[in-house]
Amino acid sequence: MSQLDRRTLLKAGSALAAVGLTGCSDSKPANAGPEGLMVAAPDWNGFRRGLNGKLYRPGETGYDAAHQIFNPRFDSIRPAGVVRISTVDDVRESILFARKNKLVCVPKGGGHSYVGASTVSNGLVVDVGAARSISYADNVVTVGAGAKLYDVHAFLDKYGRSLPTGTCPTVGIAGLALGGGMGVHTRSYGLTCDRVLSMQVVTADGVFRTVSPTQEPELFWALRGGGGGNLGIVTSFRLATIGAGKLGFFRLSWPEAKAAAVLRGWQRFAHDAPATAWANLHIDAQSNGTVSVHAVGVSTTGSAAAAAAQLESFVGSKATGRSITVKTHLEAVKYLGGGTTSPRTGFLAGSDVLRGPMDAATINGLIGAVKAAARAKVVGSAILDPLGGQAAKQPAGGAAWPWRSALGVIQWYSGLAPHPSSTALRAAQNFLTSGHHAVAKASAGGYVNYVEAGRSVNSYYGGSLTRLRAAKKKYDPTNFFHTSYTFS
């Protein structure tokens, strides 16, 4: 599997790091107040003594590794401090220290945020990676916020259980679940956030709270799909598991000349296929200036033949490349994730949520945007993931995730060198921008786990925004968690 496939294949929720959206930088000095007035310098040594975990400061051994996130493009961002927590008490102490010293406070788990949201210049990073304990009883799994997806699946496999999640093995459970969480089981079992039964969270006032449909129900609603880091730092989750049965897989490919027909057929599949069937579609720019087209699909019935045939019938032609396999739960996890871990990778990405089927002009525009990237030698892909099925239904207790009626999500992805030149970065951004423009008529907004710089916050929250702002006013009235990506 290629690096691009490994990163994008069904990468539903690798987006926001740990508790995700608290990652904008603050250009003021670390000891500047809200009006730029100087206050007493933070007592870092006193803070360190009060922690059970470790504090890393610039120039200290371990700092360079501690402040890195998944995308090397953000290595130049230098936090004033990074706390690797040992206990959840460290989360509370970090929030209180940041409040006292007027520091921007950023949670970090998997560190996969598209905009580098789990690091911050001159602020405080709270790395919850050590909170990775996992336990299971009576079809419910309790997971620390620092647990990574492969570890969760490997643990549950011992019990014959699973969760509907994304696929990138090093994505943190918290960032995925708090922003929604799409993957191969989305149509059959809903989003990751839909499986959350309760959470432990430390809010901006430093208070530990248990949230559920009956305890702090408004905060529970907001944390299920409203994006992380807006309202607090979640330290653990309880989630209802699903059975870990065998999955049927298919992979179909067509020549570039069939791209428009394949897109039309995929849209019918996303709308009409049974909830047991799922398929995402890749339109990829090739280095020789051409476009490749392939679909990767899954059937939860254990056989993918019928689902593959249905997609081919909607396309109107047989695939020129075709394979059908059956995989166990853990085989599927490793296949979809490209293994059990993932190396740091440079990229630029964004999204559009499809409110419904694209018309012919929009389809041609999408293909044209990828084709232009191929001609410009830009590594670019449009990856379309379907919604519908169980994901169209509100879970018990409700959830802030706003796109229940949408057809699917387009991820615009451009692979980059670890530290790209300004020219390469500009070319990648041009690809994303042209993609957005191409599908603007069909777009309802963006997926918050694929957050990108320069886009309106409103576009990620849709009809949930007003209610989310009310929750923000209640649980973070001073706007302690504030970034360019935070509703307020």
Secondary structure, DSSP 8 states (H G I E B T S, - for coil): --HHHHHHTT--S--S-TT-S------S-TTB-TTS-B-----HHHHHHT-SSEEE-TTSTTHHHHT--SSGGGTT---SEEEE-SSHHHHHHHHHHHHHTT--EEEESS---TT-TT--TTSEEEE-TT---EEEETTEEEEETT-BHHHHHHHHHTTTEE------TTSBHHHHHHH---STTHHHH--TGGGEEEEEEEETTS-EEEESSSSSHHHHHHHTTS-TTSSEEEEEEEEE-EE---EEEEEEEE-GGGHHHHHHHHHHHHHHS-TTEEEEEEEEE-TTS-EEEEEEEEETTS--HHHHHHHHHHHTS--SEEEEEEE-HHHHHHHHHTSS-----EEEEEEEEESS---HHHHHHHHHHHHHHHHTT--EEEEEEE--GGGGS--TT------TT--EEEEEEEEE-SS--HHHHHHHHHHHHHHHHHTGGGEEE--GGG--TTS-THHHHGGGHHHHHHHHHHH-TT--S--TT---
